[in-house]
């Protein structure tokens, strides 16, 4: 899973009680939920100046070899450029891979197991040291050794020799070969993995100089190659981005140099206060990973409608998992009852109007998202009467159900409503609240037999295999740190995930219909019940050229697009 999955909502946004949830206020009335298109409106602002940003949670680390958070992706994507990267654009355009520090997209040979690229000439790190091809090997090894949070999924099992290196049985990763004189980089995979191009675009694989310490350098992150570099770090309080003096000479096509001379980011867990400071022009940019409190929306629509909108960037799915190995959800009819009756509108009200109704696991911006109607009718209102009938038909009426919920807002409100709903359709449901800091690890323990609960999947990259390979493939079921919470082990899902997952990212368009059919099949089986695709706020002071700001679906707010009027 990518990053901090629990978005913060300001303390003034109330969590509704179970009995009052359908009347909960704070919806996003009047805001746009269409895909953002700010990139096409770039320009018209000024160069230079200082811009301030406020965010509710700090990056996990400003060291790319350790960070695995949404806040960190934003920063590190403009400080540490990888061999590949994503177009600096909103919407679907921003999910497309492009060459970063490599001269071109990789040449893929040997049946999808060998990737060959060439490092651009003349690149320098922010400290002035020339970059060479072997710096990529070092960055890869460093992310494996620290280790980076996604290394066990995306790196160690994928590259020849990476597992031996991670275990301390080898001094280097044998599957990576580089030539510093020519810039040639060759990577040998253990087996075809179509998403490996996406892996090469992760900030964790942005180049760092060989010799950088093999541990998390949160206070003094290593030099990078990107438009900005980080200075003045006060852990969990603030940090500052300034221009990298060596970037402009790199001439990397498609990656802007950035407008602001300085971007000062302040961390304040009081998100309501952050929103008020932007509304009153005391700060310039509100972080997209936070949620504007519903209580402030009337003021924002009245005073700042031209500098606020909710963007549905289509890269995340909030869903309910159902344990397919235990009663009552071992019954497909019982699972269908949940999918049929759950009110996405009620879930949206709990979230202050920040959820677009969802029916399918793959969200709109991911290739393979189905266009077919929801198999169980309206995914917005739900049909409680039909759900009751399905529960009775399943023979599971009266079965006890424990709903696992994480503390905090809006997650606890969602599951409070969910318990009420399950009781309404014929189950005997109770809630079990787990602190949000350990929720994922807790429900990932198979021995605890979690029956149902909520989870929030924020993609690592726009490829269906990032959802299926972790959340639904039977081979992904683990005794500890399991993410296939429903223990789904369907031969069709397993075989299709393996077959389609081997397709290179640049050829995904050729198998989109097949991914769509698989996602429709999973929806009909009700293995998971999605209840929302989250929208993300774009909110600035009146000093900012709002139309030029880019919200990239993979990296988040693009700091190079921040521009004073």
C-alpha positions as a printed NumPy array, in Angstrom:
array([[  0.   ,   0.   ,   0.   ],
       [  1.227,   3.426,  -0.791],
       [  1.627,   5.94 ,   1.958],
       [ -0.396,   7.34 ,   4.808],
       [ -3.822,   6.004,   3.984],
       [ -5.774,   7.915,   6.634],
       [ -6.415,  11.456,   5.495],
       [ -6.939,  14.017,   8.209],
       [-10.185,  15.915,   8.576],
       [-10.217,  19.015,  10.741],
       [-11.305,  18.666,  14.329],
       [-14.434,  20.698,  13.68 ],
       [-15.803,  18.074,  11.273],
       [-17.988,  15.934,  13.486],
       [-18.164,  12.172,  13.353],
       [-21.817,  11.231,  13.11 ],
       [-23.362,   8.817,  15.519],
       [-24.82 ,   5.603,  14.175],
       [-28.425,   6.708,  14.431],
       [-27.857,  10.107,  12.895],
       [-25.433,   9.264,  10.141],
       [-27.784,   9.704,   7.213],
       [-28.406,  13.273,   8.305],
       [-24.777,  14.137,   8.822],
       [-23.904,  17.542,   7.388],
       [-20.748,  18.935,   5.876],
       [-21.189,  17.77 ,   2.295],
       [-19.16 ,  19.259,  -0.509],
       [-22.048,  21.096,  -2.088],
       [-21.042,  23.359,  -4.906],
       [-17.559,  21.99 ,  -5.323],
       [-16.35 ,  20.366,  -8.506],
       [-15.636,  16.652,  -8.508],
       [-14.488,  16.535, -12.094],
       [-10.944,  15.624, -13.046],
       [ -8.618,  18.557, -12.544],
       [ -7.231,  20.144, -15.696],
       [ -5.056,  22.896, -14.269],
       [ -2.012,  21.832, -16.292],
       [ -3.539,  23.208, -19.472],
       [ -3.886,  26.621, -17.83 ],
       [ -0.25 ,  27.019, -16.761],
       [  1.515,  30.326, -17.156],
       [  0.676,  33.928, -16.438],
       [  2.379,  34.106, -13.04 ],
       [  5.739,  35.345, -11.859],
       [  9.111,  33.734, -11.328],
       [ 10.682,  33.697,  -7.874],
       [  9.278,  34.597,  -4.487],
       [  8.415,  32.576,  -1.387],
       [  5.329,  30.352,  -1.111],
       [  4.047,  28.82 ,   2.126],
       [  2.267,  25.493,   2.463],
       [  0.535,  23.856,   5.439],
       [  0.01 ,  20.116,   5.932],
       [ -1.529,  18.069,   8.711],
       [  1.007,  15.239,   8.728],
       [  4.748,  15.319,   8.045],
       [  6.439,  13.132,   5.453],
       [  7.499,   9.799,   6.881],
       [ 10.998,  10.922,   5.911],
       [ 12.662,  13.423,   3.615],
       [ 15.088,  10.648,   2.729],
       [ 13.677,   8.891,  -0.372],
       [ 15.241,   5.567,   0.6  ],
       [ 12.959,   5.362,   3.62 ],
       [  9.851,   7.45 ,   2.936],
       [  6.593,   5.74 ,   2.   ],
       [  4.045,   8.512,   2.535],
       [  1.858,  10.751,   0.402],
       [  3.45 ,  13.835,   1.911],
       [  6.897,  12.446,   1.119],
       [  6.002,  11.59 ,  -2.476],
       [  5.125,  15.258,  -3.077],
       [  8.477,  16.544,  -1.858],
       [ 10.799,  13.764,  -2.929],
       [  9.416,  13.65 ,  -6.472],
       [ 10.849,  17.133,  -7.109],
       [ 14.118,  16.475,  -5.251],
       [ 14.982,  12.937,  -6.391],
       [ 14.247,  12.195, -10.043],
       [ 14.275,   8.553, -11.096],
       [ 15.315,   6.961, -14.346],
       [ 11.642,   7.152, -15.251],
       [  9.034,   9.582, -14.008],
       [  5.475,  10.723, -14.721],
       [  4.231,  13.583, -16.855],
       [  3.73 ,  16.682, -14.72 ],
       [  0.023,  16.92 , -15.453],
       [ -3.385,  16.481, -13.863],
       [ -5.744,  13.607, -14.498],
       [ -5.043,  10.588, -16.659],
       [ -2.228,  12.427, -18.462],
       [ -0.317,  12.493, -15.181],
       [ -0.333,   8.695, -14.946],
       [  1.733,   8.291, -18.114],
       [  5.387,   7.314, -17.751],
       [  8.141,   9.309, -19.407],
       [ 11.944,   9.271, -19.326],
       [ 13.421,  11.008, -16.297],
       [ 17.177,  10.697, -15.855],
       [ 17.204,   7.983, -18.536],
       [ 17.437,   9.069, -22.149],
       [ 14.407,   6.988, -23.128],
       [ 11.934,   4.45 , -21.818],
       [ 13.621,   1.077, -21.257],
       [ 14.226,  -1.489, -23.945],
       [ 12.597,  -4.666, -22.63 ],
       [ 13.964,  -7.999, -23.836],
       [ 14.354, -11.636, -22.75 ],
       [ 10.605, -12.169, -22.521],
       [ 10.132,  -9.206, -20.208],
       [ 12.999, -10.032, -17.84 ],
       [ 15.718,  -7.595, -18.988],
       [ 15.448,  -3.781, -18.909],
       [ 18.11 ,  -1.655, -20.612],
       [ 18.455,   2.132, -20.299],
       [ 21.086,   4.843, -20.617],
       [ 21.686,   7.607, -18.073],
       [ 21.667,  11.142, -19.466],
       [ 25.049,  12.816, -19.762],
       [ 26.107,  15.837, -17.727],
       [ 23.841,  15.239, -14.716],
       [ 24.948,  16.636, -11.371],
       [ 23.622,  16.155,  -7.856],
       [ 22.558,  19.204,  -5.88 ],
       [ 25.993,  19.267,  -4.199],
       [ 27.693,  19.504,  -7.592],
       [ 28.951,  15.915,  -7.771],
       [ 28.585,  14.358, -11.249],
       [ 26.121,  11.475, -11.463],
       [ 27.138,   8.144, -12.972],
       [ 25.233,   5.003, -13.863],
       [ 26.44 ,   3.056, -10.823],
       [ 24.69 ,   5.598,  -8.594],
       [ 21.47 ,   3.881,  -9.626],
       [ 22.785,   0.553,  -8.338],
       [ 23.686,   2.234,  -5.068],
       [ 20.276,   3.906,  -4.726],
       [ 18.556,   0.565,  -5.356],
       [ 20.771,  -1.245,  -2.851],
       [ 20.264,   1.481,  -0.286],
       [ 16.456,   1.291,  -0.529],
       [ 16.682,  -2.491,  -0.1  ],
       [ 19.104,  -2.249,   2.83 ],
       [ 17.359,   0.491,   4.876],
       [ 14.755,  -0.926,   3.87 ],
       [ 12.195,   1.195,   2.069],
       [  8.629,   0.187,   2.982],
       [  7.786,  -1.117,  -0.481],
       [ 11.071,  -2.907,  -1.138],
       [  9.727,  -6.3  ,  -0.056],
       [  6.94 ,  -6.054,  -2.621],
       [  8.424,  -4.168,  -5.552],
       [ 12.206,  -4.585,  -5.414],
       [ 13.658,  -7.517,  -3.473],
       [ 11.616, -10.292,  -5.129],
       [ 11.785,  -8.737,  -8.582],
       [ 15.508,  -8.235,  -9.346],
       [ 18.029, -11.051,  -9.637],
       [ 20.289, -11.063,  -6.586],
       [ 18.271,  -8.52 ,  -4.586],
       [ 17.017, -11.11 ,  -2.099],
       [ 20.56 , -12.377,  -1.469],
       [ 21.769,  -8.8  ,  -0.978],
       [ 18.919,  -7.989,   1.416],
       [ 19.755, -11.113,   3.455],
       [ 23.42 , -10.123,   3.699],
       [ 24.528, -13.049,   1.514],
       [ 25.929, -10.87 ,  -1.287],
       [ 27.937,  -7.655,  -1.43 ],
       [ 25.981,  -6.23 ,  -4.35 ],
       [ 22.882,  -6.945,  -6.43 ],
       [ 24.059,  -9.191,  -9.229],
       [ 21.063,  -8.461, -11.442],
       [ 22.018,  -4.802, -11.968],
       [ 24.913,  -4.045, -14.315],
       [ 26.124,  -0.531, -15.106],
       [ 28.814,   1.155, -17.192],
       [ 29.823,   4.582, -15.891],
       [ 31.654,   5.444, -19.121],
       [ 28.644,   4.931, -21.388],
       [ 25.856,   5.41 , -18.837],
       [ 24.358,   2.031, -19.719],
       [ 22.16 ,   0.37 , -17.063],
       [ 20.92 ,  -3.22 , -17.42 ],
       [ 18.482,  -4.762, -14.927],
       [ 17.656,  -8.481, -14.908],
       [ 14.373,  -9.526, -13.307],
       [ 13.677, -12.888, -11.715],
       [ 10.507, -13.16 , -13.81 ],
       [  8.466, -10.826, -16.031],
       [  6.806,  -8.075, -14.003],
       [  4.912,  -5.569, -16.115],
       [  4.796,  -2.909, -13.409],
       [  8.571,  -2.686, -13.11 ],
       [  8.615,   0.465, -15.233],
       [  6.302,   2.001, -12.634],
       [  8.689,   0.875,  -9.898],
       [ 11.463,   2.796, -11.648],
       [  9.345,   5.952, -11.286],
       [  9.045,   5.703,  -7.493],
       [ 10.881,   8.46 ,  -5.545],
       [ 12.594,   5.687,  -3.547],
       [ 14.663,   4.961,  -6.663],
       [ 15.633,   8.555,  -7.331],
       [ 19.402,   8.709,  -7.694],
       [ 21.626,   9.494,  -4.689],
       [ 25.44 ,   9.58 ,  -4.668],
       [ 27.316,   6.359,  -3.997],
       [ 28.61 ,   6.411,  -0.441],
       [ 25.45 ,   7.931,   1.043],
       [ 24.942,   6.332,   4.489],
       [ 22.902,   3.133,   4.421],
       [ 20.34 ,   4.374,   6.915],
       [ 17.51 ,   6.891,   7.089],
       [ 18.995,  10.386,   6.83 ],
       [ 15.853,  12.24 ,   7.911],
       [ 17.65 ,  15.267,   9.359],
       [ 20.144,  15.612,   6.55 ],
       [ 18.811,  13.888,   3.421],
       [ 21.243,  13.032,   0.632],
       [ 21.818,  15.208,  -2.428],
       [ 19.429,  14.537,  -5.291],
       [ 18.856,  15.436,  -8.916],
       [ 15.709,  17.509,  -9.267],
       [ 14.368,  21.061,  -9.534],
       [ 14.533,  21.607,  -5.755],
       [ 16.529,  20.574,  -2.704],
       [ 15.518,  20.516,   0.956],
       [ 16.937,  22.81 ,   3.636],
       [ 16.154,  23.915,   7.21 ],
       [ 14.523,  20.697,   8.378],
       [ 12.79 ,  20.755,  11.75 ],
       [ 11.486,  17.208,  12.176],
       [  7.667,  17.07 ,  12.367],
       [  7.525,  20.88 ,  12.305],
       [  8.745,  22.367,   9.037],
       [ 11.126,  22.198,   6.09 ],
       [ 12.049,  24.443,   3.169],
       [ 12.594,  23.753,  -0.518],
       [ 14.988,  25.933,  -2.476],
       [ 16.13 ,  25.78 ,  -6.105],
       [ 18.767,  23.19 ,  -6.978],
       [ 21.522,  25.307,  -8.605],
       [ 22.582,  22.445, -10.894],
       [ 19.173,  21.382, -12.179],
       [ 18.59 ,  23.813, -15.038],
       [ 21.793,  22.677, -16.755],
       [ 20.519,  19.082, -16.762],
       [ 17.998,  19.901, -19.492],
       [ 15.623,  17.05 , -18.672],
       [ 12.671,  17.412, -21.077],
       [  9.206,  17.506, -19.536],
       [ 10.256,  18.328, -15.966],
       [  9.802,  22.049, -15.197],
       [ 12.437,  24.067, -13.383],
       [  9.864,  25.39 , -10.92 ],
       [  8.656,  28.952, -10.381],
       [  9.031,  29.748,  -6.669],
       [ 12.507,  30.439,  -5.315],
       [ 11.51 ,  29.084,  -1.918],
       [  8.665,  26.902,  -0.614],
       [  8.264,  26.784,   3.169],
       [  6.193,  23.849,   4.444],
       [  4.779,  23.914,   7.978],
       [  3.265,  20.86 ,   9.695],
       [  0.263,  21.415,  11.943],
       [ -2.042,  18.545,  12.931],
       [ -4.916,  21.014,  13.416],
       [ -6.206,  20.797,   9.858],
       [ -9.083,  23.164,  10.555],
       [ -6.561,  25.818,  11.545],
       [ -4.591,  25.112,   8.363],
       [ -7.69 ,  25.565,   6.22 ],
       [ -8.57 ,  28.804,   7.978],
       [ -5.061,  30.149,   7.439],
       [ -5.336,  29.537,   3.688],
       [ -8.856,  30.945,   3.585],
       [ -7.614,  34.129,   5.295],
       [ -4.476,  34.321,   3.104],
       [ -2.09 ,  33.708,   5.998],
       [ -0.755,  30.622,   4.213],
       [ -0.692,  29.894,   0.492],
       [ -1.401,  26.208,  -0.12 ],
       [ -3.422,  23.53 ,   1.718],
       [ -2.061,  20.002,   1.332],
       [ -4.167,  17.713,  -0.847],
       [ -3.609,  14.787,   1.558],
       [ -5.781,  16.551,   4.164],
       [ -9.528,  17.163,   4.067],
       [-11.137,  20.562,   4.454],
       [-13.607,  20.481,   7.382],
       [-17.216,  20.514,   6.263],
       [-17.958,  23.341,   8.69 ],
       [-15.669,  25.65 ,   6.702],
       [-17.066,  24.879,   3.265],
       [-19.827,  27.546,   3.345],
       [-17.229,  30.233,   4.098],
       [-14.888,  28.907,   1.43 ],
       [-17.621,  28.834,  -1.219],
       [-18.617,  32.379,  -0.261],
       [-15.148,  33.928,  -0.014],
       [-12.794,  31.711,  -2.009],
       [-14.773,  29.834,  -4.659],
       [-12.24 ,  30.792,  -7.33 ],
       [ -9.374,  29.151,  -5.43 ],
       [-10.93 ,  25.94 ,  -4.144],
       [-12.197,  22.723,  -5.672],
       [-12.38 ,  19.022,  -4.908],
       [-10.566,  17.031,  -7.594],
       [-11.462,  13.424,  -8.286],
       [ -8.063,  12.226,  -9.464],
       [ -9.201,   8.62 ,  -9.514],
       [ -6.235,   6.796,  -7.973],
       [ -7.651,   5.532,  -4.673],
       [-10.418,   3.233,  -3.47 ],
       [-11.959,   3.115,   0.007],
       [-13.618,  -0.245,   0.571],
       [-15.041,  -2.803,   3.   ],
       [-13.32 ,  -6.189,   3.125],
       [-15.305,  -9.384,   3.751],
       [-13.645, -12.558,   5.044],
       [-14.572, -15.198,   2.49 ],
       [-13.305, -18.076,   4.649],
       [-15.635, -17.625,   7.636],
       [-19.342, -17.133,   8.267],
       [-21.298, -15.16 ,   7.305],
       [-19.264, -13.847,   4.367],
       [-18.21 , -17.274,   3.188],
       [-21.662, -17.061,   1.573],
       [-21.701, -15.123,  -1.684],
       [-25.325, -14.133,  -1.013],
       [-24.293, -12.579,   2.306],
       [-21.56 , -10.624,   0.544],
       [-24.014,  -9.552,  -2.155],
       [-26.32 ,  -8.267,   0.583],
       [-23.603,  -5.885,   1.771],
       [-22.838,  -4.718,  -1.77 ],
       [-26.541,  -4.239,  -2.507],
       [-27.634,  -2.368,   0.591],
       [-24.665,  -0.241,   1.63 ],
       [-25.383,   3.459,   1.133],
       [-22.411,   5.208,  -0.435],
       [-24.25 ,   8.492,   0.074],
       [-24.214,   7.914,   3.844],
       [-20.509,   7.107,   3.783],
       [-19.921,  10.275,   1.782],
       [-21.744,  12.416,   4.336],
       [-19.527,  11.053,   7.098],
       [-16.531,  12.1  ,   4.991],
       [-17.742,  15.688,   4.6  ],
       [-18.656,  15.152,   0.969],
       [-15.205,  14.006,  -0.159],
       [-16.157,  10.62 ,  -1.664],
       [-17.391,   9.896,  -5.164],
       [-19.58 ,   6.742,  -5.123],
       [-17.671,   3.56 ,  -5.925],
       [-18.656,   0.139,  -7.196],
       [-15.418,  -1.315,  -8.581],
       [-12.04 ,  -1.957,  -6.942],
       [-10.071,  -0.298,  -9.745],
       [-10.651,   3.483,  -9.555],
       [-11.336,   5.669, -12.612],
       [ -7.761,   6.725, -13.44 ],
       [ -6.367,   3.18 , -13.366],
       [ -6.388,   1.235, -16.661],
       [ -9.001,  -1.487, -16.392],
       [-11.638,   0.492, -14.5  ],
       [-14.963,  -0.893, -15.799],
       [-17.533,   1.238, -17.561],
       [-20.321,  -1.317, -17.043],
       [-23.171,  -0.496, -14.619],
       [-22.802,  -1.613, -11.02 ],
       [-23.966,  -5.271, -10.836],
       [-26.056,  -4.674,  -7.712],
       [-27.94 ,  -1.571,  -8.773],
       [-27.246,   1.972,  -7.603],
       [-23.951,   2.251,  -5.793],
       [-25.17 ,   5.553,  -4.335],
       [-28.314,   4.926,  -2.292],
       [-28.331,   1.178,  -1.637],
       [-31.356,  -1.119,  -1.482],
       [-31.892,  -2.189,   2.128],
       [-35.04 ,  -4.212,   1.425],
       [-33.283,  -6.338,  -1.182],
       [-30.262,  -6.707,   1.113],
       [-32.518,  -8.056,   3.89 ],
       [-33.96 , -10.599,   1.482],
       [-30.479, -11.727,   0.416],
       [-29.399, -12.202,   4.039],
       [-32.467, -14.327,   4.708],
       [-31.871, -16.32 ,   1.512],
       [-28.236, -16.931,   2.489],
       [-29.232, -18.629,   5.725],
       [-26.886, -16.304,   7.625],
       [-29.485, -14.13 ,   9.36 ],
       [-28.58 , -13.595,  13.003],
       [-24.925, -14.494,  12.491],
       [-22.553, -12.497,  14.734],
       [-20.25 , -10.086,  12.902],
       [-17.348,  -8.172,  14.402],
       [-16.571,  -4.983,  12.486],
       [-12.954,  -3.895,  12.821],
       [-12.562,  -0.114,  12.792],
       [ -9.669,   2.251,  13.157],
       [ -9.897,   5.203,  15.488],
       [-10.128,   8.71 ,  14.137],
       [-12.221,  10.707,  11.734],
       [-13.868,   9.771,   9.388],
       [-12.961,   6.075,   9.682],
       [-14.755,   5.48 ,  12.98 ],
       [-17.844,   7.245,  11.656],
       [-17.876,   5.015,   8.583],
       [-17.763,   1.838,  10.606],
       [-20.303,   3.123,  13.124],
       [-22.75 ,   3.493,  10.25 ],
       [-21.662,   0.13 ,   8.827],
       [-22.484,  -1.666,  12.096],
       [-25.911,  -0.056,  12.118],
       [-26.448,  -1.123,   8.503],
       [-25.4  ,  -4.754,   9.115],
       [-27.825,  -4.989,  12.033],
       [-30.544,  -3.455,   9.917],
       [-30.246,  -6.132,   7.213],
       [-30.243,  -9.087,   9.628],
       [-26.797,  -9.692,  11.119],
       [-25.775,  -9.186,  14.768],
       [-22.903,  -6.76 ,  14.417],
       [-20.627,  -5.144,  16.993],
       [-17.64 ,  -2.859,  16.576],
       [-14.011,  -3.408,  17.593],
       [-11.962,  -0.189,  17.509],
       [ -8.199,  -0.342,  16.911],
       [ -5.849,   2.637,  17.181],
       [ -5.169,   3.923,  13.685],
       [ -1.392,   3.704,  14.182],
       [ -1.552,  -0.117,  14.36 ],
       [ -4.8  ,  -0.866,  12.508],
       [ -3.281,  -2.268,   9.297],
       [ -0.82 ,  -4.479,  11.174],
       [ -3.573,  -5.732,  13.473],
       [ -6.099,  -6.758,  10.846],
       [ -3.191,  -8.197,   8.881],
       [ -2.746, -10.927,  11.524],
       [ -4.527, -13.987,  10.161],
       [ -4.757, -15.549,  13.621],
       [ -7.177, -12.784,  14.677],
       [ -9.711, -13.844,  12.012],
       [-11.015, -10.368,  11.112],
       [-14.477, -10.763,   9.554],
       [-14.975,  -7.346,   8.05 ],
       [-13.823,  -3.751,   8.292],
       [-12.689,  -0.827,   6.19 ],
       [ -9.459,  -0.197,   4.357],
       [ -8.157,   2.643,   2.233],
       [ -5.955,   1.759,  -0.695],
       [ -3.884,   4.577,  -2.148],
       [ -2.094,   3.239,  -5.177],
       [  1.659,   3.023,  -5.47 ],
       [  1.363,   3.467,  -9.224],
       [ -1.424,   3.435, -11.847],
       [ -1.321,  -0.248, -12.715],
       [ -4.071,  -2.782, -11.89 ],
       [ -1.495,  -5.249, -10.575],
       [ -0.863,  -2.889,  -7.654],
       [ -4.418,  -3.66 ,  -6.511],
       [ -4.849,  -7.272,  -7.533],
       [ -1.385,  -8.581,  -6.744],
       [ -1.683,  -7.472,  -3.126],
       [ -5.352,  -7.262,  -2.207],
       [ -6.976, -10.209,  -3.973],
       [ -4.389, -12.698,  -5.22 ],
       [ -4.45 , -15.883,  -3.166],
       [ -0.654, -16.074,  -3.246],
       [ -0.544, -12.785,  -1.32 ],
       [ -2.228, -14.217,   1.789],
       [  0.281, -13.964,   4.657],
       [  0.08 , -14.952,   8.301],
       [  1.489, -11.557,   9.297],
       [  1.215,  -8.214,   7.491],
       [ -1.468,  -9.696,   5.262],
       [ -3.278,  -7.249,   2.996],
       [ -5.632,  -9.756,   1.366],
       [ -7.913,  -9.319,   4.376],
       [-10.794, -11.257,   2.81 ],
       [ -8.435, -14.196,   2.14 ],
       [ -9.733, -14.301,  -1.417],
       [ -8.227, -17.292,  -3.206],
       [-10.074, -17.547,  -6.496],
       [ -8.258, -19.483,  -9.253],
       [ -9.558, -17.129, -11.925],
       [ -8.294, -14.061, -10.071],
       [ -4.936, -15.708,  -9.371],
       [ -4.316, -16.8  , -12.956],
       [ -5.51 , -13.564, -14.555],
       [ -3.451, -11.447, -12.163],
       [ -0.324, -13.437, -13.038],
       [ -0.997, -13.344, -16.778],
       [ -2.009,  -9.699, -17.061],
       [  0.524,  -8.56 , -14.491],
       [  3.375,  -9.598, -16.784],
       [  2.329,  -7.058, -19.454],
       [  4.745,  -4.057, -19.539],
       [  3.268,  -0.807, -18.257],
       [  3.694,   0.873, -21.638],
       [  1.52 ,  -1.871, -23.212],
       [ -1.287,  -1.803, -20.64 ],
       [ -3.694,  -0.379, -23.184],
       [ -3.648,  -3.7  , -25.029],
       [ -5.167,  -5.582, -22.074],
       [ -7.523,  -2.959, -20.615],
       [-10.652,  -4.914, -21.688],
       [ -9.332,  -8.004, -19.924],
       [ -8.675,  -6.117, -16.69 ],
       [-12.168,  -4.638, -16.959],
       [-13.706,  -8.104, -17.243],
       [-11.749,  -9.288, -14.209],
       [-12.819,  -6.273, -12.139],
       [-16.452,  -6.82 , -13.155],
       [-16.149, -10.478, -12.134],
       [-14.751,  -9.501,  -8.716],
       [-17.576,  -6.99 ,  -8.227],
       [-20.174,  -9.659,  -8.993],
       [-18.5  , -11.987,  -6.483],
       [-18.555,  -9.137,  -3.93 ],
       [-15.115, -10.074,  -2.643],
       [-14.728,  -6.44 ,  -1.56 ],
       [-17.341,  -3.697,  -1.375],
       [-15.934,  -0.32 ,  -2.486],
       [-17.794,   2.64 ,  -1.031],
       [-15.899,   5.645,  -2.315],
       [-13.282,   7.112,  -4.587],
       [-11.882,  10.004,  -2.538],
       [-11.727,  13.496,  -3.899],
       [ -8.8  ,  15.704,  -2.945],
       [ -8.863,  19.431,  -2.187],
       [ -7.054,  22.016,  -4.248],
       [ -7.093,  25.13 ,  -2.095],
       [ -4.833,  28.177,  -2.199],
       [ -4.556,  31.764,  -1.052],
       [ -5.429,  34.534,  -3.469],
       [ -1.687,  35.161,  -4.055],
       [ -1.321,  31.888,  -5.987],
       [ -1.942,  31.343,  -9.694],
       [ -4.569,  28.704,  -8.949],
       [ -5.151,  27.707, -12.576],
       [ -1.483,  26.795, -12.998],
       [ -1.296,  24.431, -10.015],
       [ -0.977,  20.729, -10.921],
       [ -2.263,  17.829,  -8.838],
       [ -0.505,  14.778, -10.25 ],
       [ -2.37 ,  11.504,  -9.605],
       [  0.814,   9.66 ,  -8.609],
       [  3.014,  12.228,  -6.868],
       [  0.416,  14.647,  -5.495],
       [  0.749,  18.414,  -5.668],
       [  3.517,  19.313,  -8.094],
       [  5.705,  21.834,  -6.296],
       [  7.186,  23.001,  -9.622],
       [  3.727,  24.321, -10.569],
       [  3.416,  26.567,  -7.497],
       [  3.407,  30.106,  -8.836],
       [  2.693,  33.554,  -7.444],
       [  0.374,  35.77 ,  -9.471]])
